[in-house]
Amino acid sequence: MWCDAIISNVYFVLFFERKILRKIYGPTQNPDGTWRIKTNDEMRQRMKQDDIIKFIKSQRLRWVAHVMRMENTRTTKKNNGMEAI
């Protein structure tokens, strides 16, 4: 089913985002001197912005709004089937 594929892609993208952010922020040193990777909660607290999925969805909505404002003669609007109502 296509819904399962979309959900698995979302999880993969979120997993990949956390993996990259862990490399960027690096490990955390415990008080006893040992090192460990940051937890998902620590990553969310460090990030001041939404996750990548929310960002992608907001950018898609911005693009759709941009296309909706285009003239009906534009190729992009014709190809996406967004003629005026």
N, C-alpha and C positions, 0 to 999 in steps of 0.2 A: 504494500500500500504506500501511496505517496506521502501520506501523513507521517508514517513511521520513518520514512527516509528524511523528511524535514526535521523531525525531532532528533534523530540521531546526528544530523548535520549540526544542529544547534548545540548539542552536547559536545560534539567534537570541536567546534569553534570556541566554545567557552573553555574547554580543556586546554586547547592550544594557547589561548590568551593567558591563562594562569601559568602555563609552562614558560612562556616568554617573559612574563612579569617576574616570575621567580628567578630567572636568570639575570634580569635587569637589577632587581632589588638585592639579590644575593641571600646567603643564609643568615640566620640569627644566632648570636652567641648567647648561650645560657649563662646564668650567674656562676655555675660551676666550671665554666670554661669550655664546655662541649658545644659543638655546632649542630644546628638542625635546620631543616627547610621551614619556610613560613607556611602556616596553615591557610586554608581558604578564607577563614574569618579575618586573619591578619592582613591578607591581601586586599580584601574588601575595605577594611578600615584605612589602609594606606592610599587606596585609590579615591580620588576626590570626584570622579566622574562615573557615569553609568558604564555598564559592561558593553562589550563590543556588539552584542546582539541588539541592544536598545539603540546604540549609535547607528548601526546599519539600517534598522527600521526607520529611524527618524530621517536619515538621508534619503531613503526611498520615498518617503512621504513628501519631502521637499522637492524631489525630482518630479513626482507625479503632479504636484501643484504647479511646478514650472511648465510642464507639458500642457496642462489644462489651460494655462493662460496664453499658450501659443495660438497663432492663427490656424484655422482649419486646413490651410493649404500647405503647411509645413510637413515634410516627409516623416519626421519623427512622430508627429501626432497621427498621421495616417497609418503608419506601420503598427502603432500600438492600439489602434481602434478606439481612439478617444475623441471622436467627433463631438461637436457641441450638441447638447440636448435641445 
